[in-house]
């Protein structure tokens, strides 16, 4: 490798590190909330910082603890939502199709644009 190749590689690594830091710092600001919808209708909104158990229409049980969300129990036959990994970041979701339950994490800031339009 020539001297200029090393400069190019170092510049790319520095740019990648700066972009990573900006992404991490942007995700850390703002309080995150958990919204639960059943059949397209908002069932409830909860703070991710608060440890609670939410029973959803006697079909699902949601656990919010340690700033993460998981589906503890569901009466559906496939149990995909129960086996889903805990979620904790803005934009992540757990979906129970048979019971039409959608659990998603949202930031409190509303920029008005989605990630693609920004």
C-alpha positions in Angstrom: 0.0 0.0 0.0 1.2 3.5 -0.8 1.2 6.4 1.6 -2.0 7.9 0.1 -3.9 4.6 0.5 -3.2 4.8 4.2 -4.5 8.4 4.4 -7.7 7.3 2.5 -8.2 4.3 4.8 -7.7 6.5 7.9 -10.1 9.1 6.6 -12.8 6.6 6.0 -12.4 5.1 9.5 -12.6 8.6 11.1 -15.7 9.5 9.1 -17.4 6.2 10.1 -16.5 6.8 13.7 -18.0 10.3 13.6 -21.2 9.0 12.0 -21.5 6.3 14.6 -21.1 8.8 17.5 -23.7 11.1 16.0 -26.2 8.2 15.7 -25.6 7.0 19.2 -25.9 10.5 20.7 -29.1 11.2 18.7 -30.7 8.0 20.0 -29.9 8.8 23.6 -31.9 12.0 23.8 -35.6 12.1 24.6 -37.8 9.9 26.6 -39.1 6.7 25.0 -42.7 5.6 25.3 -44.4 2.2 24.6 -47.6 2.4 22.6 -50.0 -0.6 22.5 -52.6 -0.8 19.8 -55.3 -3.5 19.5 -57.0 -4.0 16.1 -55.7 -0.5 15.0 -57.1 1.3 18.1 -54.7 2.8 20.7 -55.0 0.7 23.9 -52.5 2.6 26.0 -49.2 4.5 26.1 -46.6 3.8 28.8 -43.2 5.2 29.8 -40.3 2.9 29.0 -38.6 4.1 32.2 -41.4 2.8 34.4 -41.5 -0.9 35.4 -45.1 -2.2 35.0 -47.1 -5.2 33.8 -49.9 -4.6 31.3 -52.7 -7.1 30.7 -54.1 -6.5 27.2 -57.8 -7.7 26.8 -57.1 -11.0 28.6 -55.2 -12.2 25.5 -51.7 -10.8 26.1 -49.5 -9.8 29.0 -46.8 -7.2 28.4 -43.9 -6.6 30.8 -42.0 -3.3 30.8 -38.9 -3.5 33.0 -35.2 -2.3 32.9 -36.1 0.0 30.0 -37.1 -2.9 27.8 -40.4 -4.5 26.7 -41.3 -8.1 26.2 -44.5 -10.1 25.7 -44.7 -12.5 28.7 -47.8 -14.4 27.8 -50.3 -14.7 24.9 -53.2 -17.1 24.2 -52.4 -17.4 20.5 -51.3 -20.8 19.2 -48.0 -19.9 17.5 -46.4 -17.9 20.4 -44.2 -15.8 18.0 -44.7 -12.6 20.1 -43.8 -14.4 23.3 -40.6 -15.8 21.8 -39.6 -12.4 20.4 -36.5 -10.8 21.9 -37.1 -7.9 24.2 -37.2 -4.5 22.5 -35.7 -1.2 23.8 -35.0 1.1 20.9 -37.0 3.7 19.1 -38.8 2.1 16.1 -38.8 -1.5 17.3 -42.0 -3.4 17.7 -43.5 -6.7 18.8 -46.6 -7.9 16.9 -49.1 -10.6 17.8 -51.0 -11.2 14.6 -53.7 -13.6 15.9 -54.8 -11.1 18.6 -54.0 -8.0 16.5 -51.8 -6.5 19.1 -48.9 -4.2 18.1 -46.4 -3.0 20.7 -44.0 -0.3 19.5 -41.4 2.0 21.0 -41.6 5.7 20.1 -39.5 8.7 20.9 -41.3 11.7 22.4 -39.8 14.0 19.8 -41.7 14.3 16.6 -39.6 15.7 13.8 -42.3 15.4 11.2 -40.1 13.4 8.8 -39.4 9.7 8.7 -35.9 8.3 8.5 -35.9 8.1 4.8 -37.1 11.7 4.2 -34.4 13.1 6.5 
